[in-house]
Amino acid sequence: MNKNLKNVFITGFALFSMFFGAGNLIFPPTLGYISGNKWIFTMIGFLITCISLPLLGIVSVAKVGGTTDKLTGKVNSKFGNILCSIIMLSIGPLFCVPRTGATTFEIGVQPIMPNANPIIFSIIYFSITLVFVMNQSNVIDKIGALLTPFLLISLFIIILKGIINPIGMPINNNLQNAFSKGFVEGYQTMDALGSIIIGQMVVTSFINKGYKTEKEQVDITIKSGIVSALCLGLVYGGLLYVGATSSGVFPKDITRTSLLISLSESLLGSWGKIILGLSISIACLTTSIGLTATAGNYFSELSKGKLSYKFLVTSICLVSCGIANYGVENIIKFAVPVLLTAYPIVIVLILLSLFDNHIKNKNIYSGAVYVTLIVSIFNSLYSMGIKVPLVTDFVNSLPFSSQGFSWIIPAFLGGILAKVFTGKKFAVEN
């Protein structure tokens, strides 16, 4: 195996591990369950958000110079810092880290010990997280590295058995806008948000391996991304289909975690449920440790050392411990307004950066992003039941709004208008 091919597979599997969060596994089965016989359309939307966009995010970072700041700073440096901070808070103490604790309790602990106290468990779970983060030990990473293949084997057994011997058949659940449902639900994985952080790590790794030019870095990133995408697609797509076969089996109000537990028990028996629960729990703990450390380092560097790493990771664990007790379903609901605001902005940035070499007037970034931000804020408010007179109705009347993409046309027009009104000034300055 030549050097390039070896690096492609090593990085591809590394990307798979970074994006393969155990907490993400609760989304595909539920999407399939909700979609029923429209599961294919939902799957396409979901895979675009949680596989294609993250990989494009990594490629976009490579194209603009290999650092997150160069991507988010296309608007301006302050905006870039704010956006990166929101992303780090989202994948850190606000949503992702607490969700790992809640998922571990609901899938790994509660089925085995029904009377377990969630508050006591959260204190223990995040105390363990804090100990490993403080000591920066790699013991838990090694355990995770051993258990991740075990988790994958368990999942593939569930998927294969669910395909060969399904527990039911997908039924018509009368789901409207199946594609957009999958696309927007994919926001909850937060992988596209995290991709612009991961992108910098990937490019740095390639530079250290001798890939010095942008062309080389982009080329190997794309090839590595294809390897990662195939692995993720098999897991997510398979689980989504298995969920679809249960659409007429389980009660309509079943929760995401309960559905995953019920599927594993139906297909593998009670031991399958226990094995899956334990392996997911360890995988969640490794994710919790990794994200806590990443967020602590980021905010310490952002504050130029004024906030110490130990103070930050302690604070993150305390906040996460509190939020985790609201449960997986509530954490997912809390995340919706933030994700409806941040995701469209990140998507616009990623797509524009892919054509960065052809965008001479960089004000196009500002115009497209700021207009997207405005529309997304009103969509976010609407998701919380807050309706702004006239403005909300106008946003909801925009093209593609019923599919959840009301920001697309405004983003395009914002970029065009920014180019038109700054074009002459830009030409003089250059």
N, C-alpha and C positions, 0 to 999 in steps of 0.2 A: 504494500500500500504506500503510494507516494505521500510526500509531506502535506500537500494541499488537501488531498482526499482525507487523510487522517485528521487534519485540523477541522475539516468540514464536519465530520462525524462527531468528533469530540465536542466542538462548539454547539452542534445541533442538539446533541443529547444534554449538554449543559443548559441550553435555552429551554429545552423541554422541562428540565428540573426546576428552572426558575419560574416558569409560567404554570407548571403543574402544581397548583396549590390544592391541598386536600379539601380546603373549604369551598373551592370552586366546584367540587363534585356534587354539591347539593343542588346546583342549578339545572344541568342537563336533564336529569330524570323528571324533574318537575315540569320543565318546558315540554318534554314529550308527553307527559301525563295531561297537561292542559291542552296540547295541540291535537291529540288523538290522531285521526287520519290525515291531518295536515302537517304532520311532524317534519316532513321533508323541507317545506317552506320555512318553518321555524328554525330548523337546523341550519339552513343556509344563512339566515340572518344572524344567528348566534355565532356560527363559525367565522363569519366576516368580522364581527366585533371582537371576539376573544382569541382569534388566531391571526387573521389577515392584518387587522389594524396594528396589533402589537409588533408584528414582524416589519410592517411598513414603518412603524415608529423607530425601530432600531436602524433600519436602512436610512431613514431621514436624518438621524443623528450622525451617521457615517458620512452622508452627503454634505452636511453643513460644516464639517470640521471635527467631528468626533466628541463634542462635549454638549451636555444638556443646555448650558448657558447660551451656546451659539444658536440653538434651536428656539428656546423660549425668548431669548433676547432679540429675536427678529422684530418684535414689536417695540420693546425698549427694555433696558436692564431691570427697572423697578417692576414692570409688569412680569418679567421673567421670574424674578425672585418671589413675587406673590403667587404666581401660578405653581411654581415648584413647591412652595410651602404648602399650598392647598393639597397638592398631590401627595406630599409626604405625610400630611396630617390624615389624609384619606386612607392611604395604604398602611398608615401607622396607627396611632392611638384612637382615632375616631371610629373606624369601621373594620379594617382588615384584621388588626391584631385582636380586638375584642371578639371578632367573629370566630377566630381560631379557638378561643377559650369556650365560647358558647357552643360551637360545633362539637368540640371534644366532650363537653358535658352531655349534650343531647344524644350523641351517637356512640361515644365510647364509655360513658359512665352510667347514665340513667337507665339504659336497657339492662345493665348488669346489676346495678344498685338503685332500684326505683325510688327509694326513700332518701337518697343522697341530697345533702343541702347544697344548692347552687352557689350560695355566698361563700361557704367554707371551701368548696371546690375551687372557686375563682381565686381566692386568697392563696391557696396552695399552688395552683397552676401558674399564676403570675409571679409568685415567689420563686418558683423553679426557673421561670424565664429570666428573672432578675439576677439570680445567682450565676447562671451561665453567661449572661450578657456582661455582667460586672467582671467576671474572671476571663471573659473572652476565650472560653474553653471550646475545643472542637470535638469534645466527646459526643455531645448530642448530635452534631453533624454526622459523625461516623455512624451513630445508631440510625439516623435518618437515611443515610446512604444505603445501609443494609435493608431497612424496612421499605424504602420506596420501591425497589424491584418486587418485594413481597406484596405490596399494595397493588402494584400493577398486575401481577399475576392473578390476584384475587378479583380485580376488576375485569380482566379479560375472561376469566372463568364465568363471571356473572354475565358478561356480554354474550359470550359464545353460547352459554346455556339458554340465555334469554332469546337468542335468535333461533337456535335449534329446537328448543322446547319452550316456546313463549307461554307466559301465564295467562295470556288473553290475546285479543286482537284490538288494534287501534279503532276507536269508534269516532263518530262525528260529534265533536263537542261544540260545533257552531262557533269556533274561534274566528273572529274577524281580524284582518291584517296580520296573518300568521308570520310573515317575513319580518315586519317591523316589531312585532312582539318579541321575536327571537333576537333581533338586532339590539333593541333597547335593554332587554334582560341581560344581554352580554355585558352591558355597562357594569353590572354588579361584580364581575370578575376583577374589574379594575386593572386588567392586564395592559390595555392600551395606555393608561395613565402611567403605569410602572415601566412601560417599555422605553420611554424617553430617559428614564433613570438607568435602566439596564443597558441601554444602547451605549452609554459612555463607558461602562465596564467592558462591554464586548469589544468596542473599537480599541480601547487601551490594551486589551489582551492581544488583539491582532497586531498592533504596533510593536508590542514586545516580542512577537513571534516573527517579526521581519517584514510585515506587510506595511510598507511606508506610504504608498500612493493612495489617493482617494479611490481610484478605479479598483485597485486590488482589494481594498477594505470593503467596498460596496459589493464587489463580486463574491467574495467569500462569505460575506454576511447573508446575501441572498441564498446562496447554496446551503449554508448552515440552517437558515430559516426554513427551507423546504423540508429538511430532515425533521426539524422540530414540529413543523406544521402537520406532517404525516402522522407522527406519533400522537399529537394532541387531537387531531381529527378522528383517529381511530377510537380514542378513549371517549371524547365528548360525544361524537356521533353515535357510537355504540350505546352509551348510557341514555342518550336522548331517545333512541329507538326503543330500548327496553322500557323506558318510562311510558312511551306511547302505547306499548302492548298492555300496560296496566290501566289505561284510561277508563276502562269499564269495570275494573275490579275493585279498586279501593274507594273509600268515601270521598266526596267532593271537597271536604274541608281538611283533608290530610295535609300536614305541614311538610316542608321540604325534607327535614331530617327524618321524620317518621316514614316518609315515602322511601327514602334510600334504605332505611333499616328494614322496612317491610319487603322491599324487592330482594335484598340480600338473603333474608330469611326464607322467602318463598322459593328462591332459586337454589340456595345452598344449605338450607336448614338452619337450626339455631346456632350451630358452631360457626357457620359462615357469617352470621350476624356478629358474633363475638370477635372473630378474627378480623373482619373488616373494621369493626369499631375500634379495636386496639391499634391497628396499623394506621388508621386515619388519625387517631389521637396523637400518636408519636409524630406523624407527618405535620400535623397542625402545630405541635410544640416547636419543631424545627423552624417552621415558617414564622411563628411568633418571635422566636429568638433572633432570626435573621432580620426581620422587619424592624424590630425594636432597636437593634444595633445600628441599622442603616439610618433610621430616623434620628437617633441620638447623635450620630456622627454628622449628619447633614445640618441639624440645627445648631450644633456646637460650632461648626465651620461658618455657618451663616452669621452667627453672633460674634465671630472672630475670637472665640474662646471665652467670651464673657459668661456664657452659660456652659458649665462643665458637662462633659459626657456623662458622668455618673449621676449628676443632678437630673439631667434630661431623661435618661433611661429609667430612673426611679419614678419620675413624674409620669412617663409614658405607661409604665406598668400599673401605677395607681389609677390613672384615668381609664385604662383598658379594663382593669379589674371591675371598676364600677359599671362601665357600659356593658360588659359581657353579661351581667346579670339581667339585662333586659331581654335576653334570648335572641336566637338567630333571626326569627321572623321580624322582630321589632328593629334590630340593627339594620336589616335590609331596607325596611321602610324609612328609617332615619337617613339612610344614604341616598335615597332617590333624589331629593332636591339638589344636593351637592353635585351628584353625578350628572343630572340633567343640565346643570350649568357648566361644569368643567369639561365633560366629554366632547361636546360639539366644538369647543375651542381647541382642544388637543387634536381632534380630527382635522380641522381646518389647517392648523399648523403643520401637521404631518403631510397632508396632501400638497400644500403649497411648497413645502421644503423639498419634495420630490422633484419639483420643477424649478428649484432655486436658481439653477444656472441660466434659466431663460427669463427670470424675473429681475429686470434691471432696476425698476423703481421699487425699492423695498417698502415704500409706504403702502403698497398693496397688502402687505401683511397686517399693518395696523388697521386699515379700513375693513378688511374681511373679519379680523378677529374681534374688533370692538363692536361691530354690528352684530356678530354672532353672540357676543357676550350679552348685549341688550336683549335680544330675542330669547336667549336661553334663560335669563333671569326671570322673565315673565312666564316662561314655560315652567320654571321651577316653582314660582309662586302659585301658579295654577294647580300644580300637583299637590300643593299643601292646602288647596281649597280657597286660596286668596285670589280674588278676581278684581283686576284694576279696570274701572269703567272705560269703555271704548278701546283701550289698548289691548286688553286680553282678547276681546272679540276680533280685533284686527289681526293679531298674531294667529289666532285660531282659524282665520279665513285665508291665511297664506297657503300657497301651493305645498302639497305634501304634509300639511299639518296633521291631518287625520292619521297619517302613518308615523307621526312623531318626528318629522324632519322639516319643521317649519323654518329652520335656520338656514337651509341650503340656499334658497334664492337670495335672501338678504345678505348672506356671506359673499356670494358672487357679486351682487350689486355694490356692496361695500368696498370690495377690492377694486372694481371698475371705477367707481366714483373717486376713490383715493388716487388712482392713477391719473384720472382726468384733471382733478383740481390741483394736483401737485406736480403734474408732468412738466410744465414749463420751468418751474422753480428747480425741479430735479435736474433738468437738462442744463440749466445755467450753472448749478453747483458742480456738475460733473464735467 
